């Protein structure tokens, strides 16, 4: 018999009243969800493990990805209804796929970083950029470095912001695009100079491997969030919309569970990493959970939905000619609070 924790049981009681509205006949509506193999993924697994999807009238099937771009491709192919991805993948989804951003799951700034080998000259240079005094390196020591990481993601965005801060462009470095896990493995085998990392690897590389962080989104003064993005098809399907509403509502409640129980969050994260073939020292996992809060119902109600995405990511993607200026209006139009309002998370 599946064990349901006290926290999960309380969520069942809170949301069970919505079941009749979500079910299609006697069967729960199937929601196909893409989640990443890092810390944004395990709350959805927690929902499934505790039976909170079925208790609230829908059923989740999830697929796991190591970055957001492949999840977008799966949505285009109809293999997913929605996915939890970062801003670097959300922008093209909203701009080019007419997808809808329906929820911000968490602060995703800490741990999105550029990790360098300690022998590089850039690691010895500090405080030369007045606007960003905490970053390391300068134009001379960074030019022509090989940076490994997945294109079109928050890691890539961090690399773009860093080169811009130094007065360089992406033409001045060699950004070698590969899947996040491939990039990590290649970096550990001695390839490349810099690894554009998420918290999956950045904390461990610095604390345990002696690598050096050149910059992260915090030191570059750029707020980032992770988002739930759904396909236009799912958004406009009444049954799927109700399932998305129930999913977002319970996900926000699970956010509070994790924020209020660091032990549970740490264990859940470590189990999730292990399940996907990785490992984290408990101290690193706990540090990540303590510094990267989720957005529960209160935080979601108080936040200006989409502001970080529109103010930071969209303008930067336009400046770097990754999207056209006229696409900004379409992106803004696809930042939709309909699901949040239906879930009672926004007025």
C-alpha positions as CSV (number, residue, x, y, z in Angstrom):
1,X,0.0,0.0,0.0
2,X,1.3,3.5,-0.9
3,X,2.2,5.5,2.1
4,X,0.7,9.1,2.1
5,X,2.4,11.6,4.3
6,X,0.5,13.9,6.6
7,X,1.4,16.9,4.4
8,X,0.1,15.1,1.3
9,X,-3.0,13.9,3.1
10,X,-3.9,17.5,4.0
11,X,-3.6,18.4,0.3
12,X,-6.0,15.6,-0.6
13,X,-8.6,17.1,1.8
14,X,-8.0,20.6,0.5
15,X,-8.5,19.8,-3.2
16,X,-10.7,16.8,-3.3
17,X,-13.8,19.0,-3.9
18,X,-12.6,19.9,-7.4
19,X,-12.4,16.3,-8.6
20,X,-15.9,16.2,-10.2
21,X,-15.1,19.3,-12.2
22,X,-11.9,17.8,-13.6
23,X,-12.9,14.3,-14.5
24,X,-13.9,13.4,-18.0
25,X,-16.8,11.0,-17.2
26,X,-15.5,8.4,-14.8
27,X,-11.9,8.6,-15.9
28,X,-9.4,11.2,-14.6
29,X,-8.0,13.5,-17.4
30,X,-4.5,12.6,-18.5
31,X,-2.0,15.4,-18.2
32,X,1.4,14.7,-19.9
33,X,4.0,16.7,-18.1
34,X,7.7,17.4,-19.0
35,X,10.0,17.9,-16.0
36,X,13.7,18.4,-15.7
37,X,16.1,16.1,-13.9
38,X,17.1,18.8,-11.4
39,X,15.4,20.4,-8.5
40,X,12.4,21.7,-10.4
41,X,11.3,18.2,-11.3
42,X,10.8,16.4,-8.0
43,X,7.7,18.3,-6.7
44,X,5.8,16.8,-9.6
45,X,7.1,13.4,-8.8
46,X,6.0,14.0,-5.2
47,X,2.5,14.8,-6.5
48,X,2.4,11.5,-8.4
49,X,4.0,9.4,-5.6
50,X,1.5,10.7,-3.1
51,X,-1.5,10.2,-5.4
52,X,-2.4,13.9,-5.3
53,X,-3.1,14.0,-9.0
54,X,-5.7,11.2,-8.9
55,X,-7.1,12.5,-5.6
56,X,-7.8,15.7,-7.5
57,X,-9.4,14.2,-10.6
58,X,-6.5,14.1,-13.1
59,X,-3.6,11.8,-13.8
60,X,0.0,12.8,-14.6
61,X,2.3,11.0,-16.9
62,X,5.7,12.7,-16.8
63,X,8.8,12.6,-19.1
64,X,12.2,13.7,-17.8
65,X,14.6,16.0,-19.7
66,X,17.9,17.5,-18.8
67,X,17.1,20.9,-20.4
68,X,14.1,22.8,-21.7
69,X,14.6,22.8,-25.5
70,X,13.8,19.1,-26.0
71,X,10.7,19.5,-23.8
72,X,9.6,22.2,-26.3
73,X,10.1,19.8,-29.1
74,X,8.0,17.2,-27.3
75,X,5.2,19.7,-26.9
76,X,5.3,20.5,-30.6
77,X,5.1,16.8,-31.4
78,X,2.0,16.4,-29.1
79,X,3.9,14.2,-26.6
80,X,3.5,16.7,-23.8
81,X,0.7,19.0,-22.6
82,X,3.0,21.1,-20.5
83,X,6.5,21.3,-19.1
84,X,8.4,23.0,-16.2
85,X,11.3,24.8,-17.9
86,X,13.5,27.8,-17.5
87,X,13.3,31.2,-19.2
88,X,15.8,30.4,-21.9
89,X,13.5,27.7,-23.2
90,X,10.2,29.6,-22.3
91,X,11.0,32.5,-24.6
92,X,11.2,30.5,-27.8
93,X,8.2,28.5,-26.7
94,X,6.0,31.6,-26.3
95,X,7.5,33.4,-29.3
96,X,7.6,30.6,-31.9
97,X,5.2,27.8,-30.7
98,X,2.3,30.0,-29.3
99,X,2.7,28.1,-26.0
100,X,1.3,29.7,-22.9
101,X,3.2,30.5,-19.6
102,X,0.8,29.7,-16.9
103,X,2.7,29.5,-13.6
104,X,6.1,30.4,-12.1
105,X,7.3,27.6,-9.9
106,X,10.3,29.1,-8.2
107,X,13.3,31.4,-8.0
108,X,15.9,29.8,-10.3
109,X,18.7,32.3,-10.0
110,X,21.2,30.8,-7.6
111,X,23.3,28.0,-9.1
112,X,22.9,29.1,-12.7
113,X,26.6,29.8,-13.2
114,X,29.7,29.7,-15.3
115,X,32.2,27.3,-13.8
116,X,35.9,27.6,-14.8
117,X,39.0,25.4,-14.4
118,X,41.1,27.0,-11.6
119,X,44.2,27.3,-13.6
120,X,42.7,29.8,-16.1
121,X,43.8,33.4,-16.0
122,X,40.3,34.7,-15.8
123,X,39.8,33.1,-12.3
124,X,42.6,35.4,-10.9
125,X,40.9,38.6,-12.1
126,X,38.3,40.2,-9.9
127,X,36.6,43.5,-9.5
128,X,37.4,44.9,-12.9
129,X,33.7,45.4,-14.0
130,X,32.3,48.2,-11.9
131,X,28.7,47.4,-12.7
132,X,29.2,43.7,-11.6
133,X,31.9,43.7,-8.9
134,X,31.4,40.1,-7.9
135,X,32.2,38.5,-11.2
136,X,35.7,37.2,-12.2
137,X,37.5,37.7,-15.4
138,X,37.9,40.5,-18.0
139,X,37.7,40.7,-21.8
140,X,41.4,39.8,-22.3
141,X,41.3,36.7,-20.2
142,X,37.9,35.4,-21.4
143,X,38.2,36.0,-25.1
144,X,38.4,32.8,-27.2
145,X,37.6,30.5,-24.2
146,X,35.6,27.4,-25.0
147,X,32.3,27.3,-23.1
148,X,30.3,24.1,-22.9
149,X,26.5,24.1,-22.4
150,X,23.1,23.7,-23.9
151,X,21.9,26.4,-26.3
152,X,18.6,28.1,-25.8
153,X,18.5,27.6,-22.0
154,X,19.1,29.6,-18.8
155,X,22.7,28.3,-18.9
156,X,23.2,29.9,-22.3
157,X,21.5,33.1,-21.1
158,X,24.0,33.3,-18.2
159,X,26.9,33.0,-20.7
160,X,25.4,35.7,-22.8
161,X,24.9,38.0,-19.8
162,X,28.5,37.4,-18.7
163,X,30.1,38.1,-22.1
164,X,28.0,41.2,-22.4
165,X,29.2,42.4,-19.0
166,X,32.8,42.1,-20.1
167,X,32.2,44.0,-23.3
168,X,32.3,40.9,-25.5
169,X,29.8,39.1,-27.7
170,X,29.3,35.5,-28.3
171,X,31.5,35.8,-31.3
172,X,34.4,36.4,-29.0
173,X,34.1,33.1,-27.2
174,X,33.4,29.6,-28.5
175,X,30.1,28.4,-27.1
176,X,29.9,24.7,-27.8
177,X,26.3,23.6,-27.6
178,X,25.5,20.1,-26.2
179,X,23.0,18.5,-23.8
180,X,23.6,19.6,-20.2
181,X,24.6,16.2,-19.0
182,X,26.9,15.7,-22.0
183,X,28.5,19.0,-21.3
184,X,29.1,18.1,-17.7
185,X,30.6,14.8,-18.6
186,X,32.8,16.4,-21.3
187,X,34.0,19.1,-18.9
188,X,34.9,16.5,-16.3
189,X,36.9,14.6,-18.9
190,X,38.9,17.7,-19.6
191,X,37.2,19.3,-22.5
192,X,36.4,23.0,-22.7
193,X,37.5,25.8,-20.4
194,X,34.1,26.8,-18.8
195,X,31.0,24.9,-18.1
196,X,27.6,26.7,-18.2
197,X,26.0,24.9,-15.3
198,X,22.7,24.7,-13.4
199,X,22.5,23.9,-9.7
200,X,22.6,20.2,-10.7
201,X,26.3,20.6,-11.0
202,X,27.5,24.1,-10.0
203,X,27.5,23.6,-6.2
204,X,29.3,20.3,-6.4
205,X,31.9,21.5,-8.9
206,X,32.9,24.4,-6.6
207,X,32.6,22.7,-3.2
208,X,34.0,19.3,-4.1
209,X,36.0,19.5,-7.3
210,X,37.9,22.8,-6.7
211,X,36.5,24.6,-9.7
212,X,35.9,28.4,-9.7
213,X,32.7,30.2,-10.4
214,X,33.2,33.2,-12.7
215,X,29.7,34.5,-12.4
216,X,26.1,33.5,-11.8
217,X,22.8,35.2,-12.5
218,X,22.9,36.6,-9.0
219,X,26.2,38.4,-9.5
220,X,25.0,39.5,-13.0
221,X,22.0,41.1,-11.2
222,X,19.5,39.2,-13.3
223,X,16.5,37.5,-11.7
224,X,15.3,34.2,-13.2
225,X,12.4,31.9,-12.6
226,X,11.3,28.5,-13.8
227,X,7.9,28.3,-15.4
228,X,5.1,25.9,-16.3
229,X,4.5,26.3,-20.0
230,X,1.7,24.5,-21.8
231,X,0.9,23.9,-25.4
232,X,-1.7,26.1,-27.1
233,X,-3.7,22.9,-27.8
234,X,-3.9,21.9,-24.1
235,X,-4.7,25.5,-23.0
236,X,-7.7,25.6,-25.3
237,X,-9.0,22.1,-24.5
238,X,-11.6,22.6,-21.7
239,X,-10.8,19.2,-20.0
240,X,-7.0,19.8,-20.2
241,X,-7.5,23.4,-18.9
242,X,-9.3,22.0,-15.8
243,X,-6.6,19.5,-15.3
244,X,-3.9,22.2,-15.6
245,X,-5.8,24.3,-13.1
246,X,-5.9,21.4,-10.6
247,X,-2.2,20.6,-11.3
248,X,-1.1,24.2,-10.7
249,X,-3.2,24.5,-7.5
250,X,-1.7,21.3,-6.0
251,X,1.8,22.2,-7.2
252,X,1.6,25.5,-5.3
253,X,0.6,23.7,-2.2
254,X,3.4,21.2,-2.5
255,X,5.7,24.3,-2.8
256,X,4.7,25.3,0.7
257,X,5.3,21.7,1.9
258,X,8.8,21.8,0.6
259,X,9.6,25.3,1.7
260,X,8.5,24.5,5.3
261,X,10.2,21.1,5.6
262,X,13.9,21.4,4.6
263,X,14.5,17.8,5.5
264,X,11.8,16.5,3.2
265,X,12.9,18.8,0.4
266,X,16.5,17.7,0.7
267,X,15.6,14.0,0.8
268,X,13.2,14.4,-2.1
269,X,15.8,16.2,-4.2
270,X,18.5,13.7,-3.4
271,X,16.2,10.8,-4.3
272,X,15.3,12.4,-7.6
273,X,18.9,13.1,-8.6
274,X,19.8,9.5,-7.7
275,X,16.8,8.2,-9.7
276,X,18.1,10.1,-12.8
277,X,21.6,8.7,-12.5
278,X,23.3,11.4,-10.5
279,X,24.3,12.0,-6.9
280,X,24.6,15.0,-4.5
281,X,26.3,15.2,-1.1
282,X,23.6,16.0,1.5
283,X,25.3,19.3,2.4
284,X,25.1,20.4,-1.3
285,X,21.5,19.3,-1.7
286,X,20.5,21.1,1.6
287,X,22.2,24.2,0.5
288,X,20.4,24.2,-2.8
289,X,17.0,23.7,-1.1
290,X,17.7,26.5,1.4
291,X,18.7,29.1,-1.3
292,X,16.2,28.4,-4.1
293,X,12.6,28.8,-2.7
294,X,9.5,27.6,-4.5
295,X,6.5,29.9,-5.0
296,X,3.5,28.8,-2.9
297,X,0.0,30.3,-3.0
298,X,1.0,33.4,-1.0
299,X,4.1,34.2,-3.1
300,X,2.2,33.5,-6.3
301,X,-0.5,35.9,-5.3
302,X,2.0,38.6,-4.4
303,X,4.3,38.3,-7.4
304,X,3.9,40.4,-10.6
305,X,3.4,37.4,-12.8
306,X,5.8,37.3,-15.7
307,X,7.7,40.5,-14.9
308,X,11.1,38.9,-14.5
309,X,10.7,37.0,-17.8
310,X,9.5,40.1,-19.7
311,X,11.9,42.6,-18.2
312,X,15.1,40.5,-18.3
313,X,14.8,37.6,-20.8
314,X,12.7,39.1,-23.6
315,X,14.7,42.3,-23.9
316,X,18.0,40.4,-23.8
317,X,16.8,37.9,-26.4
318,X,15.9,40.9,-28.6
319,X,19.2,42.6,-28.0
320,X,21.1,39.5,-29.0
321,X,18.9,39.0,-32.1
322,X,17.6,35.6,-31.0
323,X,14.1,36.9,-31.5
324,X,12.6,39.8,-33.5
325,X,11.5,43.0,-31.6
326,X,7.9,42.5,-32.9
327,X,7.8,39.1,-31.1
328,X,7.7,40.8,-27.7
329,X,4.0,41.6,-28.0
330,X,3.3,37.9,-28.8
331,X,5.4,36.7,-25.9
332,X,3.6,39.1,-23.5
333,X,0.2,38.0,-24.8
334,X,1.2,34.4,-24.1
335,X,2.0,35.1,-20.5
336,X,-1.5,34.1,-19.3
337,X,-2.9,34.2,-15.8
338,X,-6.1,32.4,-16.7
339,X,-5.1,29.2,-15.0
340,X,-3.9,31.0,-11.9
341,X,-7.2,32.8,-11.6
342,X,-9.1,29.6,-12.1
343,X,-7.0,28.0,-9.4
344,X,-7.7,30.9,-7.0
345,X,-4.0,31.9,-7.0
346,X,-4.7,35.3,-8.6
347,X,-7.6,37.7,-8.4
